[in-house]
């Protein structure tokens, strides 16, 4: 049975998201695509056929070279383009800042009242809604950087078991932060040994990797931007313990001392960077550390700041890109997913140009990323023109 589809730009989520498709049985689905981007080559491949069995892609090839199973449902996309599922490198399913009853920063109250938007049941329902919207936007894997509890473990497991729709999730549970900072979404530590203990606690609770909040962007009169929330010794202990346990460490380090400290401590990724100098970039390249920037959200946030935050972030992004840093695609969504200004639909296909520089950022990862303790990031290169906002 063959039917036409009005979809002009499809993302092949089957076999890459959660296991919801498996629950629908093993009936074969065949997609006829005008062109395909596979994340490996630097061009679009024309006139392709994709055969899906259950929740796995069984075969991909040129029309006429692929055997179509008997009784398969056939979907004809016409001239439509098919992509692998996209991957979000820095996500927050449980941040609900624009939902009625929460303030714009989604600040979690010290005492969570039953029936409030922050009660465990309600906030999980909102997070599941975000997960569904992400999947419908084409994101079939999401790396969640701290829910402030173990609720992200429950959501991840429910998606994997086919109970609710959503992308595969790689989760950090409760992030770790020095006690000079507030408790929101984090466990506060005051010594290297407390840091080691919290690594073990989070892994026991189901974390796939460890999240460290090394520093925000706010200026400290004595240190400038990016004053660290913890000492180098504390951060080194966290990283060492995580690596001993076989998992990676993501360190949010916006600027200043915290960036250099996170590099020295051995963090596997620097998250949401705003300001990084050339020497630190050199060290990042040398050590093979990954970075992400979330330029659009930073630009939106910068409108409320009294310093050139957006310009600093864009300059740092361009500096890192030029030096060959492995830059991961990230949105850093903090509200209702699918509604924020972007960049959930940042891609366009120009048949006269290679799609690889833009499309490899969120698609090559889909082939190589693993939802396991040791999370092998992919080199997700950003737009080579460095023209992001």
Short mmCIF file of the C-alpha atoms (twelve columns), coordinates in Angstrom:
data_MODEL
# 
_entry.id   MODEL 
# 
loop_
_atom_site.group_PDB 
_atom_site.id 
_atom_site.type_symbol 
_atom_site.label_atom_id 
_atom_site.label_alt_id 
_atom_site.label_comp_id 
_atom_site.label_asym_id 
_atom_site.label_seq_id 
_atom_site.Cartn_x 
_atom_site.Cartn_y 
_atom_site.Cartn_z 
_atom_site.pdbx_PDB_model_num 
ATOM 1   C CA . UNK A 1   0.000  0.000  0.000  1 
ATOM 2   C CA . UNK A 2   1.515  3.316  -1.065 1 
ATOM 3   C CA . UNK A 3   0.306  6.720  0.031  1 
ATOM 4   C CA . UNK A 4   1.406  10.238 -0.746 1 
ATOM 5   C CA . UNK A 5   2.677  12.554 1.948  1 
ATOM 6   C CA . UNK A 6   2.652  16.336 2.001  1 
ATOM 7   C CA . UNK A 7   5.786  16.377 4.154  1 
ATOM 8   C CA . UNK A 8   8.480  18.392 2.401  1 
ATOM 9   C CA . UNK A 9   11.247 18.064 4.971  1 
ATOM 10  C CA . UNK A 10  11.193 14.960 7.136  1 
ATOM 11  C CA . UNK A 11  13.382 13.732 9.965  1 
ATOM 12  C CA . UNK A 12  13.817 10.005 10.237 1 
ATOM 13  C CA . UNK A 13  13.107 9.463  13.915 1 
ATOM 14  C CA . UNK A 14  12.138 5.795  13.698 1 
ATOM 15  C CA . UNK A 15  14.766 3.627  15.311 1 
ATOM 16  C CA . UNK A 16  16.526 6.635  16.852 1 
ATOM 17  C CA . UNK A 17  14.106 7.900  19.465 1 
ATOM 18  C CA . UNK A 18  12.543 6.038  22.371 1 
ATOM 19  C CA . UNK A 19  11.069 2.607  21.865 1 
ATOM 20  C CA . UNK A 20  7.468  3.703  21.319 1 
ATOM 21  C CA . UNK A 21  7.508  2.447  17.731 1 
ATOM 22  C CA . UNK A 22  8.260  -1.095 18.870 1 
ATOM 23  C CA . UNK A 23  4.943  -1.224 20.684 1 
ATOM 24  C CA . UNK A 24  3.155  -0.849 17.368 1 
ATOM 25  C CA . UNK A 25  4.426  -4.204 16.113 1 
ATOM 26  C CA . UNK A 26  6.869  -5.223 13.437 1 
ATOM 27  C CA . UNK A 27  4.992  -4.162 10.319 1 
ATOM 28  C CA . UNK A 28  7.404  -2.851 7.694  1 
ATOM 29  C CA . UNK A 29  7.253  0.800  6.674  1 
ATOM 30  C CA . UNK A 30  8.925  1.977  3.474  1 
ATOM 31  C CA . UNK A 31  9.726  5.650  2.887  1 
ATOM 32  C CA . UNK A 32  10.390 6.978  -0.612 1 
ATOM 33  C CA . UNK A 33  12.461 10.153 -0.323 1 
ATOM 34  C CA . UNK A 34  13.363 12.656 -2.989 1 
ATOM 35  C CA . UNK A 35  16.734 13.072 -1.290 1 
ATOM 36  C CA . UNK A 36  18.529 11.901 1.832  1 
ATOM 37  C CA . UNK A 37  21.205 13.366 4.087  1 
ATOM 38  C CA . UNK A 38  22.911 10.549 5.982  1 
ATOM 39  C CA . UNK A 39  25.325 12.599 8.119  1 
ATOM 40  C CA . UNK A 40  28.349 10.900 6.551  1 
ATOM 41  C CA . UNK A 41  28.792 12.431 3.130  1 
ATOM 42  C CA . UNK A 42  28.870 16.094 2.120  1 
ATOM 43  C CA . UNK A 43  25.938 15.916 -0.259 1 
ATOM 44  C CA . UNK A 44  22.302 14.955 -0.515 1 
ATOM 45  C CA . UNK A 45  21.699 11.549 -2.087 1 
ATOM 46  C CA . UNK A 46  18.728 11.570 -4.531 1 
ATOM 47  C CA . UNK A 47  15.844 9.128  -4.961 1 
ATOM 48  C CA . UNK A 48  16.308 6.967  -1.855 1 
ATOM 49  C CA . UNK A 49  14.249 4.215  -0.222 1 
ATOM 50  C CA . UNK A 50  14.308 3.546  3.532  1 
ATOM 51  C CA . UNK A 51  12.936 0.274  4.891  1 
ATOM 52  C CA . UNK A 52  11.913 0.259  8.568  1 
ATOM 53  C CA . UNK A 53  11.174 -2.951 10.450 1 
ATOM 54  C CA . UNK A 54  9.604  -2.314 13.851 1 
ATOM 55  C CA . UNK A 55  11.817 0.261  15.541 1 
ATOM 56  C CA . UNK A 56  14.922 -0.292 13.398 1 
ATOM 57  C CA . UNK A 57  16.029 0.977  10.006 1 
ATOM 58  C CA . UNK A 58  16.621 -2.263 8.093  1 
ATOM 59  C CA . UNK A 59  17.898 -0.951 4.776  1 
ATOM 60  C CA . UNK A 60  18.634 2.267  2.913  1 
ATOM 61  C CA . UNK A 61  19.486 2.539  -0.775 1 
ATOM 62  C CA . UNK A 62  18.676 3.890  -4.186 1 
ATOM 63  C CA . UNK A 63  15.208 3.210  -5.576 1 
ATOM 64  C CA . UNK A 64  15.250 -0.066 -7.496 1 
ATOM 65  C CA . UNK A 65  18.105 -1.492 -5.439 1 
ATOM 66  C CA . UNK A 66  16.100 -2.062 -2.249 1 
ATOM 67  C CA . UNK A 67  13.644 -4.950 -1.897 1 
ATOM 68  C CA . UNK A 68  10.310 -3.774 -0.531 1 
ATOM 69  C CA . UNK A 69  8.799  -6.290 1.946  1 
ATOM 70  C CA . UNK A 70  5.423  -7.733 1.076  1 
ATOM 71  C CA . UNK A 71  2.550  -5.928 2.762  1 
ATOM 72  C CA . UNK A 72  4.700  -2.943 3.775  1 
ATOM 73  C CA . UNK A 73  3.111  0.451  4.236  1 
ATOM 74  C CA . UNK A 74  4.734  2.797  1.724  1 
ATOM 75  C CA . UNK A 75  5.020  6.541  2.285  1 
ATOM 76  C CA . UNK A 76  5.949  8.685  -0.695 1 
ATOM 77  C CA . UNK A 77  7.529  12.006 0.293  1 
ATOM 78  C CA . UNK A 78  7.812  13.162 -3.299 1 
ATOM 79  C CA . UNK A 79  10.715 15.596 -3.461 1 
ATOM 80  C CA . UNK A 80  11.000 15.735 0.343  1 
ATOM 81  C CA . UNK A 81  14.332 15.481 2.159  1 
ATOM 82  C CA . UNK A 82  14.961 12.951 4.930  1 
ATOM 83  C CA . UNK A 83  17.483 13.479 7.718  1 
ATOM 84  C CA . UNK A 84  18.645 11.283 10.575 1 
ATOM 85  C CA . UNK A 85  17.194 12.216 13.952 1 
ATOM 86  C CA . UNK A 86  18.717 15.337 15.490 1 
ATOM 87  C CA . UNK A 87  20.484 15.460 18.852 1 
ATOM 88  C CA . UNK A 88  20.182 18.241 21.436 1 
ATOM 89  C CA . UNK A 89  23.490 18.630 23.252 1 
ATOM 90  C CA . UNK A 90  22.306 20.741 26.211 1 
ATOM 91  C CA . UNK A 91  18.684 20.454 27.254 1 
ATOM 92  C CA . UNK A 92  16.478 21.038 30.311 1 
ATOM 93  C CA . UNK A 93  13.220 19.109 30.105 1 
ATOM 94  C CA . UNK A 94  12.222 20.068 33.655 1 
ATOM 95  C CA . UNK A 95  12.683 23.848 33.424 1 
ATOM 96  C CA . UNK A 96  9.233  25.396 33.111 1 
ATOM 97  C CA . UNK A 97  9.842  29.142 33.310 1 
ATOM 98  C CA . UNK A 98  6.991  30.225 31.031 1 
ATOM 99  C CA . UNK A 99  4.312  27.989 32.550 1 
ATOM 100 C CA . UNK A 100 1.552  29.671 34.609 1 
ATOM 101 C CA . UNK A 101 2.500  29.488 38.267 1 
ATOM 102 C CA . UNK A 102 6.264  29.637 37.681 1 
ATOM 103 C CA . UNK A 103 8.378  32.772 37.427 1 
ATOM 104 C CA . UNK A 104 10.438 33.539 34.323 1 
ATOM 105 C CA . UNK A 105 13.516 31.894 35.836 1 
ATOM 106 C CA . UNK A 106 11.603 28.789 36.928 1 
ATOM 107 C CA . UNK A 107 13.019 29.252 40.419 1 
ATOM 108 C CA . UNK A 108 12.230 26.223 42.517 1 
ATOM 109 C CA . UNK A 109 10.836 27.256 45.933 1 
ATOM 110 C CA . UNK A 110 12.542 26.071 49.121 1 
ATOM 111 C CA . UNK A 111 9.356  24.233 50.080 1 
ATOM 112 C CA . UNK A 112 7.434  22.624 47.223 1 
ATOM 113 C CA . UNK A 113 3.718  22.624 47.879 1 
ATOM 114 C CA . UNK A 114 1.471  19.770 46.713 1 
ATOM 115 C CA . UNK A 115 -0.577 20.854 43.720 1 
ATOM 116 C CA . UNK A 116 1.943  23.488 42.619 1 
ATOM 117 C CA . UNK A 117 3.662  23.443 39.219 1 
ATOM 118 C CA . UNK A 118 6.809  22.212 40.973 1 
ATOM 119 C CA . UNK A 119 5.221  19.189 42.648 1 
ATOM 120 C CA . UNK A 120 6.868  15.984 41.408 1 
ATOM 121 C CA . UNK A 121 3.851  14.737 39.493 1 
ATOM 122 C CA . UNK A 122 2.953  18.003 37.782 1 
ATOM 123 C CA . UNK A 123 6.478  19.004 36.778 1 
ATOM 124 C CA . UNK A 124 7.065  15.530 35.333 1 
ATOM 125 C CA . UNK A 125 3.933  15.876 33.200 1 
ATOM 126 C CA . UNK A 126 5.230  19.219 31.921 1 
ATOM 127 C CA . UNK A 127 8.636  17.657 31.235 1 
ATOM 128 C CA . UNK A 128 6.997  14.833 29.288 1 
ATOM 129 C CA . UNK A 129 5.174  17.438 27.224 1 
ATOM 130 C CA . UNK A 130 8.556  19.052 26.479 1 
ATOM 131 C CA . UNK A 131 9.998  15.672 25.532 1 
ATOM 132 C CA . UNK A 132 7.134  15.015 23.110 1 
ATOM 133 C CA . UNK A 133 7.541  18.449 21.532 1 
ATOM 134 C CA . UNK A 134 11.272 17.850 21.115 1 
ATOM 135 C CA . UNK A 135 10.637 14.549 19.376 1 
ATOM 136 C CA . UNK A 136 8.062  16.163 17.088 1 
ATOM 137 C CA . UNK A 137 10.641 18.855 16.281 1 
ATOM 138 C CA . UNK A 138 12.973 16.149 15.014 1 
ATOM 139 C CA . UNK A 139 15.181 15.638 18.076 1 
ATOM 140 C CA . UNK A 140 15.506 11.924 18.748 1 
ATOM 141 C CA . UNK A 141 18.202 12.143 21.447 1 
ATOM 142 C CA . UNK A 142 18.464 14.734 24.215 1 
ATOM 143 C CA . UNK A 143 21.239 15.282 26.753 1 
ATOM 144 C CA . UNK A 144 19.531 16.648 29.856 1 
ATOM 145 C CA . UNK A 145 21.765 18.761 32.096 1 
ATOM 146 C CA . UNK A 146 20.115 18.312 35.515 1 
ATOM 147 C CA . UNK A 147 16.487 18.131 36.575 1 
ATOM 148 C CA . UNK A 148 17.371 18.884 40.181 1 
ATOM 149 C CA . UNK A 149 16.200 15.428 41.242 1 
ATOM 150 C CA . UNK A 150 15.893 11.892 39.907 1 
ATOM 151 C CA . UNK A 151 12.721 12.629 37.965 1 
ATOM 152 C CA . UNK A 152 14.767 12.754 34.757 1 
ATOM 153 C CA . UNK A 153 15.678 9.100  35.378 1 
ATOM 154 C CA . UNK A 154 11.971 8.228  35.561 1 
ATOM 155 C CA . UNK A 155 11.217 10.150 32.358 1 
ATOM 156 C CA . UNK A 156 14.167 8.560  30.558 1 
ATOM 157 C CA . UNK A 157 13.043 5.092  31.594 1 
ATOM 158 C CA . UNK A 158 9.404  5.716  30.665 1 
ATOM 159 C CA . UNK A 159 10.481 6.822  27.184 1 
ATOM 160 C CA . UNK A 160 12.786 3.813  26.784 1 
ATOM 161 C CA . UNK A 161 9.975  1.465  27.854 1 
ATOM 162 C CA . UNK A 162 7.548  2.958  25.347 1 
ATOM 163 C CA . UNK A 163 5.194  4.332  27.996 1 
ATOM 164 C CA . UNK A 164 5.423  7.937  26.741 1 
ATOM 165 C CA . UNK A 165 6.807  9.444  23.524 1 
ATOM 166 C CA . UNK A 166 10.059 11.361 23.576 1 
ATOM 167 C CA . UNK A 167 13.683 11.335 22.485 1 
ATOM 168 C CA . UNK A 168 16.233 9.026  24.021 1 
ATOM 169 C CA . UNK A 169 17.506 10.850 27.086 1 
ATOM 170 C CA . UNK A 170 20.980 10.931 28.595 1 
ATOM 171 C CA . UNK A 171 20.554 12.412 32.073 1 
ATOM 172 C CA . UNK A 172 22.626 13.994 34.854 1 
ATOM 173 C CA . UNK A 173 20.044 13.881 37.688 1 
ATOM 174 C CA . UNK A 174 21.161 16.455 40.301 1 
ATOM 175 C CA . UNK A 175 24.044 18.728 39.313 1 
ATOM 176 C CA . UNK A 176 26.928 19.554 41.666 1 
ATOM 177 C CA . UNK A 177 27.798 23.089 42.704 1 
ATOM 178 C CA . UNK A 178 29.928 24.851 45.310 1 
ATOM 179 C CA . UNK A 179 27.972 26.139 48.296 1 
ATOM 180 C CA . UNK A 180 28.680 29.794 47.492 1 
ATOM 181 C CA . UNK A 181 25.912 29.466 44.915 1 
ATOM 182 C CA . UNK A 182 22.209 28.798 45.411 1 
ATOM 183 C CA . UNK A 183 20.675 25.303 45.644 1 
ATOM 184 C CA . UNK A 184 18.445 25.468 42.552 1 
ATOM 185 C CA . UNK A 185 18.758 22.203 40.603 1 
ATOM 186 C CA . UNK A 186 22.023 21.345 42.378 1 
ATOM 187 C CA . UNK A 187 23.552 19.592 45.355 1 
ATOM 188 C CA . UNK A 188 25.957 21.928 47.175 1 
ATOM 189 C CA . UNK A 189 29.394 20.719 48.257 1 
ATOM 190 C CA . UNK A 190 32.115 22.112 50.520 1 
ATOM 191 C CA . UNK A 191 35.057 19.744 50.090 1 
ATOM 192 C CA . UNK A 192 36.672 17.350 47.612 1 
ATOM 193 C CA . UNK A 193 35.304 14.398 49.582 1 
ATOM 194 C CA . UNK A 194 31.765 15.762 49.433 1 
ATOM 195 C CA . UNK A 195 32.255 16.099 45.682 1 
ATOM 196 C CA . UNK A 196 33.351 12.467 45.353 1 
ATOM 197 C CA . UNK A 197 30.416 11.302 47.437 1 
ATOM 198 C CA . UNK A 198 27.940 13.195 45.297 1 
ATOM 199 C CA . UNK A 199 29.321 11.629 42.137 1 
ATOM 200 C CA . UNK A 200 28.622 8.212  43.655 1 
ATOM 201 C CA . UNK A 201 25.178 9.271  44.864 1 
ATOM 202 C CA . UNK A 202 24.114 10.594 41.461 1 
ATOM 203 C CA . UNK A 203 25.367 7.491  39.653 1 
ATOM 204 C CA . UNK A 204 23.570 5.277  42.171 1 
ATOM 205 C CA . UNK A 205 20.414 7.296  41.477 1 
ATOM 206 C CA . UNK A 206 20.671 6.581  37.756 1 
ATOM 207 C CA . UNK A 207 22.748 9.412  36.235 1 
ATOM 208 C CA . UNK A 208 24.405 8.704  32.870 1 
ATOM 209 C CA . UNK A 209 27.005 11.433 33.382 1 
ATOM 210 C CA . UNK A 210 27.899 14.106 35.929 1 
ATOM 211 C CA . UNK A 211 26.999 17.794 35.709 1 
ATOM 212 C CA . UNK A 212 29.135 20.443 37.444 1 
ATOM 213 C CA . UNK A 213 28.128 24.088 37.645 1 
ATOM 214 C CA . UNK A 214 31.577 25.668 37.730 1 
ATOM 215 C CA . UNK A 215 30.423 29.278 37.243 1 
ATOM 216 C CA . UNK A 216 27.793 31.537 35.790 1 
ATOM 217 C CA . UNK A 217 28.569 34.785 34.003 1 
ATOM 218 C CA . UNK A 218 27.883 37.309 36.771 1 
ATOM 219 C CA . UNK A 219 30.881 39.472 37.582 1 
ATOM 220 C CA . UNK A 220 32.800 39.284 40.836 1 
ATOM 221 C CA . UNK A 221 34.529 42.632 41.590 1 
ATOM 222 C CA . UNK A 222 37.744 40.832 42.525 1 
ATOM 223 C CA . UNK A 223 37.749 38.214 39.751 1 
ATOM 224 C CA . UNK A 224 35.696 39.610 36.894 1 
ATOM 225 C CA . UNK A 225 33.253 37.416 34.988 1 
ATOM 226 C CA . UNK A 226 32.977 33.722 35.759 1 
ATOM 227 C CA . UNK A 227 33.947 33.520 39.437 1 
ATOM 228 C CA . UNK A 228 34.013 29.768 40.235 1 
ATOM 229 C CA . UNK A 229 31.543 28.201 42.643 1 
ATOM 230 C CA . UNK A 230 34.131 25.699 43.921 1 
ATOM 231 C CA . UNK A 231 37.878 25.264 44.279 1 
ATOM 232 C CA . UNK A 232 40.106 23.547 41.753 1 
ATOM 233 C CA . UNK A 233 40.678 20.714 44.236 1 
ATOM 234 C CA . UNK A 234 36.931 20.146 44.611 1 
ATOM 235 C CA . UNK A 235 36.386 20.137 40.864 1 
ATOM 236 C CA . UNK A 236 39.351 17.821 40.255 1 
ATOM 237 C CA . UNK A 237 37.975 15.378 42.835 1 
ATOM 238 C CA . UNK A 238 34.579 15.314 41.105 1 
ATOM 239 C CA . UNK A 239 36.122 14.728 37.680 1 
ATOM 240 C CA . UNK A 240 38.515 12.089 38.973 1 
ATOM 241 C CA . UNK A 241 35.773 10.160 40.755 1 
ATOM 242 C CA . UNK A 242 33.486 10.302 37.717 1 
ATOM 243 C CA . UNK A 243 36.241 9.034  35.437 1 
ATOM 244 C CA . UNK A 244 37.064 6.287  37.943 1 
ATOM 245 C CA . UNK A 245 33.422 5.233  37.685 1 
ATOM 246 C CA . UNK A 246 33.564 5.299  33.882 1 
ATOM 247 C CA . UNK A 247 31.417 8.355  33.139 1 
ATOM 248 C CA . UNK A 248 32.037 11.803 31.720 1 
ATOM 249 C CA . UNK A 249 31.725 15.228 33.301 1 
ATOM 250 C CA . UNK A 250 29.968 18.249 31.784 1 
ATOM 251 C CA . UNK A 251 31.049 21.564 33.307 1 
ATOM 252 C CA . UNK A 252 29.033 24.738 32.844 1 
ATOM 253 C CA . UNK A 253 31.733 27.400 32.778 1 
ATOM 254 C CA . UNK A 254 30.646 30.684 31.270 1 
ATOM 255 C CA . UNK A 255 33.813 32.739 31.583 1 
ATOM 256 C CA . UNK A 256 36.970 33.722 33.404 1 
ATOM 257 C CA . UNK A 257 38.758 31.611 35.997 1 
ATOM 258 C CA . UNK A 258 36.089 28.919 35.894 1 
ATOM 259 C CA . UNK A 259 36.836 28.143 32.231 1 
ATOM 260 C CA . UNK A 260 40.562 27.636 32.803 1 
ATOM 261 C CA . UNK A 261 39.880 25.741 36.039 1 
ATOM 262 C CA . UNK A 262 37.451 23.379 34.275 1 
ATOM 263 C CA . UNK A 263 40.029 22.657 31.583 1 
ATOM 264 C CA . UNK A 264 42.742 21.931 34.150 1 
ATOM 265 C CA . UNK A 265 40.349 19.792 36.217 1 
ATOM 266 C CA . UNK A 266 39.796 17.524 33.205 1 
ATOM 267 C CA . UNK A 267 36.161 18.251 32.311 1 
ATOM 268 C CA . UNK A 268 35.021 16.463 29.162 1 
ATOM 269 C CA . UNK A 269 32.873 19.361 27.964 1 
ATOM 270 C CA . UNK A 270 32.527 23.089 28.602 1 
ATOM 271 C CA . UNK A 271 28.867 24.064 28.565 1 
ATOM 272 C CA . UNK A 272 27.247 27.342 27.494 1 
ATOM 273 C CA . UNK A 273 30.470 29.288 27.230 1 
ATOM 274 C CA . UNK A 274 30.193 33.060 27.035 1 
ATOM 275 C CA . UNK A 275 33.811 34.200 27.125 1 
ATOM 276 C CA . UNK A 276 36.962 32.168 26.440 1 
ATOM 277 C CA . UNK A 277 40.425 33.544 25.642 1 
ATOM 278 C CA . UNK A 278 42.791 32.270 22.947 1 
ATOM 279 C CA . UNK A 279 45.076 30.408 25.359 1 
ATOM 280 C CA . UNK A 280 42.124 28.540 26.859 1 
ATOM 281 C CA . UNK A 281 40.901 27.685 23.355 1 
ATOM 282 C CA . UNK A 282 44.338 26.249 22.581 1 
ATOM 283 C CA . UNK A 283 44.129 24.082 25.699 1 
ATOM 284 C CA . UNK A 284 40.628 22.910 24.760 1 
ATOM 285 C CA . UNK A 285 41.832 21.797 21.324 1 
ATOM 286 C CA . UNK A 286 44.909 20.116 22.782 1 
ATOM 287 C CA . UNK A 287 42.860 18.138 25.307 1 
ATOM 288 C CA . UNK A 288 40.026 17.277 22.898 1 
ATOM 289 C CA . UNK A 289 37.372 18.924 25.078 1 
ATOM 290 C CA . UNK A 290 33.939 19.568 23.588 1 
ATOM 291 C CA . UNK A 291 32.134 22.903 23.835 1 
ATOM 292 C CA . UNK A 292 28.663 24.297 23.257 1 
ATOM 293 C CA . UNK A 293 27.366 27.858 23.201 1 
ATOM 294 C CA . UNK A 294 23.537 28.050 22.788 1 
ATOM 295 C CA . UNK A 295 23.901 31.328 20.909 1 
ATOM 296 C CA . UNK A 296 20.207 32.077 20.381 1 
ATOM 297 C CA . UNK A 297 19.201 31.698 24.023 1 
ATOM 298 C CA . UNK A 298 22.268 33.705 25.036 1 
ATOM 299 C CA . UNK A 299 21.218 36.491 22.698 1 
ATOM 300 C CA . UNK A 300 17.741 36.532 24.233 1 
ATOM 301 C CA . UNK A 301 19.144 36.519 27.786 1 
ATOM 302 C CA . UNK A 302 21.627 39.269 26.897 1 
ATOM 303 C CA . UNK A 303 18.793 41.727 26.358 1 
ATOM 304 C CA . UNK A 304 18.338 41.774 30.148 1 
ATOM 305 C CA . UNK A 305 22.039 42.235 30.963 1 
ATOM 306 C CA . UNK A 306 24.088 45.416 31.392 1 
ATOM 307 C CA . UNK A 307 27.151 44.094 29.550 1 
ATOM 308 C CA . UNK A 308 27.685 42.841 25.956 1 
ATOM 309 C CA . UNK A 309 26.922 39.180 26.712 1 
ATOM 310 C CA . UNK A 310 25.755 38.265 23.200 1 
ATOM 311 C CA . UNK A 311 28.775 39.853 21.549 1 
ATOM 312 C CA . UNK A 312 31.129 38.099 23.964 1 
ATOM 313 C CA . UNK A 313 29.518 34.738 23.245 1 
ATOM 314 C CA . UNK A 314 29.589 35.202 19.479 1 
ATOM 315 C CA . UNK A 315 33.254 36.242 19.558 1 
ATOM 316 C CA . UNK A 316 34.137 33.216 21.687 1 
ATOM 317 C CA . UNK A 317 32.198 30.934 19.351 1 
ATOM 318 C CA . UNK A 318 34.048 32.279 16.323 1 
ATOM 319 C CA . UNK A 319 37.385 31.968 18.135 1 
ATOM 320 C CA . UNK A 320 36.679 28.338 19.027 1 
ATOM 321 C CA . UNK A 321 35.382 27.502 15.557 1 
ATOM 322 C CA . UNK A 322 38.455 28.965 13.876 1 
ATOM 323 C CA . UNK A 323 40.758 26.984 16.176 1 
ATOM 324 C CA . UNK A 324 39.027 23.682 15.378 1 
ATOM 325 C CA . UNK A 325 37.262 23.092 18.699 1 
ATOM 326 C CA . UNK A 326 34.642 20.320 18.616 1 
ATOM 327 C CA . UNK A 327 31.454 22.362 18.998 1 
ATOM 328 C CA . UNK A 328 28.242 20.575 19.947 1 
ATOM 329 C CA . UNK A 329 24.803 21.747 18.867 1 
ATOM 330 C CA . UNK A 330 22.766 22.962 21.816 1 
ATOM 331 C CA . UNK A 331 19.611 24.948 22.474 1 
ATOM 332 C CA . UNK A 332 19.562 25.159 26.303 1 
ATOM 333 C CA . UNK A 333 15.788 25.254 26.216 1 
ATOM 334 C CA . UNK A 334 14.324 26.450 29.497 1 
ATOM 335 C CA . UNK A 335 10.618 26.858 28.829 1 
ATOM 336 C CA . UNK A 336 7.907  25.199 26.758 1 
ATOM 337 C CA . UNK A 337 9.879  23.413 24.072 1 
ATOM 338 C CA . UNK A 338 8.902  24.117 20.497 1 
ATOM 339 C CA . UNK A 339 7.681  27.633 21.341 1 
ATOM 340 C CA . UNK A 340 10.890 29.512 22.134 1 
ATOM 341 C CA . UNK A 341 12.367 31.736 19.387 1 
ATOM 342 C CA . UNK A 342 14.868 29.107 18.312 1 
ATOM 343 C CA . UNK A 343 16.783 27.371 17.034 1 
ATOM 344 C CA . UNK A 344 14.482 24.340 16.912 1 
ATOM 345 C CA . UNK A 345 14.015 24.741 13.188 1 
ATOM 346 C CA . UNK A 346 17.390 26.200 12.173 1 
ATOM 347 C CA . UNK A 347 18.070 24.158 9.083  1 
ATOM 348 C CA . UNK A 348 17.413 24.769 5.442  1 
ATOM 349 C CA . UNK A 349 18.391 22.837 2.333  1 
ATOM 350 C CA . UNK A 350 19.985 24.736 -0.549 1 
ATOM 351 C CA . UNK A 351 20.536 22.240 -3.383 1 
ATOM 352 C CA . UNK A 352 23.335 24.408 -4.811 1 
ATOM 353 C CA . UNK A 353 25.454 24.178 -1.637 1 
ATOM 354 C CA . UNK A 354 26.805 21.370 0.510  1 
ATOM 355 C CA . UNK A 355 24.495 20.762 3.492  1 
ATOM 356 C CA . UNK A 356 27.248 19.109 5.521  1 
ATOM 357 C CA . UNK A 357 28.606 22.099 7.528  1 
ATOM 358 C CA . UNK A 358 25.207 22.867 9.065  1 
ATOM 359 C CA . UNK A 359 23.547 19.470 9.102  1 
ATOM 360 C CA . UNK A 360 26.469 17.492 10.525 1 
ATOM 361 C CA . UNK A 361 26.111 19.432 13.778 1 
ATOM 362 C CA . UNK A 362 22.972 17.682 15.019 1 
ATOM 363 C CA . UNK A 363 22.992 14.544 12.839 1 
ATOM 364 C CA . UNK A 364 26.425 12.874 12.891 1 
ATOM 365 C CA . UNK A 365 25.931 12.531 16.609 1 
ATOM 366 C CA . UNK A 366 22.813 10.460 16.043 1 
ATOM 367 C CA . UNK A 367 24.991 7.748  14.527 1 
ATOM 368 C CA . UNK A 368 27.692 7.598  17.190 1 
ATOM 369 C CA . UNK A 369 26.323 8.904  20.475 1 
ATOM 370 C CA . UNK A 370 25.624 6.223  23.090 1 
ATOM 371 C CA . UNK A 371 23.059 6.428  25.865 1 
ATOM 372 C CA . UNK A 372 25.467 4.901  28.353 1 
ATOM 373 C CA . UNK A 373 27.688 5.934  31.231 1 
ATOM 374 C CA . UNK A 374 30.580 6.872  28.998 1 
ATOM 375 C CA . UNK A 375 28.914 9.215  26.576 1 
ATOM 376 C CA . UNK A 376 30.980 9.445  23.367 1 
ATOM 377 C CA . UNK A 377 30.197 12.887 22.084 1 
ATOM 378 C CA . UNK A 378 30.387 13.476 18.399 1 
ATOM 379 C CA . UNK A 379 32.209 16.292 16.730 1 
ATOM 380 C CA . UNK A 380 29.220 18.458 15.880 1 
ATOM 381 C CA . UNK A 381 30.600 21.298 13.844 1 
ATOM 382 C CA . UNK A 382 28.624 24.478 13.706 1 
ATOM 383 C CA . UNK A 383 27.898 26.607 10.638 1 
ATOM 384 C CA . UNK A 384 31.275 27.146 8.984  1 
ATOM 385 C CA . UNK A 385 30.384 30.729 8.124  1 
ATOM 386 C CA . UNK A 386 30.242 31.533 11.857 1 
ATOM 387 C CA . UNK A 387 27.272 33.740 11.168 1 
ATOM 388 C CA . UNK A 388 25.085 32.607 14.054 1 
ATOM 389 C CA . UNK A 389 23.506 35.389 16.113 1 
# 
